């Protein structure tokens, strides 16, 4: 198995998503802060980039949902922080 540049980009995306989820589960990351959905969204984008080179429909669909949910979470998080000011 040869890892290309797009594979490495996709793996970085996976590490963002899995890493933030793990940190949230052990209480080290607050999911209400903008960083959590931002990192998840970046992870989804990186995985989508890698899928442009090795396409998989199921992975593409779930990453689109992951990205959309992350955008919603980021907007809500930023709005909540703005209303506190």
Secondary structure in CASP SS format (residue, H / E / C, confidence):
PFRMAT SS
TARGET T0000
AUTHOR 0000-0000-0000
METHOD secondary structure of the structure
MODEL  1
X C 1.00
X C 1.00
X C 1.00
X C 1.00
X H 1.00
X H 1.00
X H 1.00
X H 1.00
X H 1.00
X H 1.00
X H 1.00
X H 1.00
X H 1.00
X H 1.00
X H 1.00
X H 1.00
X H 1.00
X H 1.00
X H 1.00
X H 1.00
X H 1.00
X H 1.00
X H 1.00
X H 1.00
X H 1.00
X C 1.00
X C 1.00
X C 1.00
X C 1.00
X C 1.00
X C 1.00
X C 1.00
X C 1.00
X H 1.00
X H 1.00
X H 1.00
X H 1.00
X H 1.00
X H 1.00
X H 1.00
X H 1.00
X H 1.00
X H 1.00
X H 1.00
X H 1.00
X H 1.00
X H 1.00
X H 1.00
X H 1.00
X H 1.00
X H 1.00
X C 1.00
X C 1.00
X C 1.00
X C 1.00
X C 1.00
X H 1.00
X H 1.00
X H 1.00
X H 1.00
X H 1.00
X H 1.00
X H 1.00
X H 1.00
X H 1.00
X H 1.00
X H 1.00
X H 1.00
X H 1.00
X H 1.00
X H 1.00
X H 1.00
X H 1.00
X H 1.00
X H 1.00
X H 1.00
X H 1.00
X H 1.00
X H 1.00
X H 1.00
X H 1.00
X H 1.00
X H 1.00
X H 1.00
X C 1.00
END
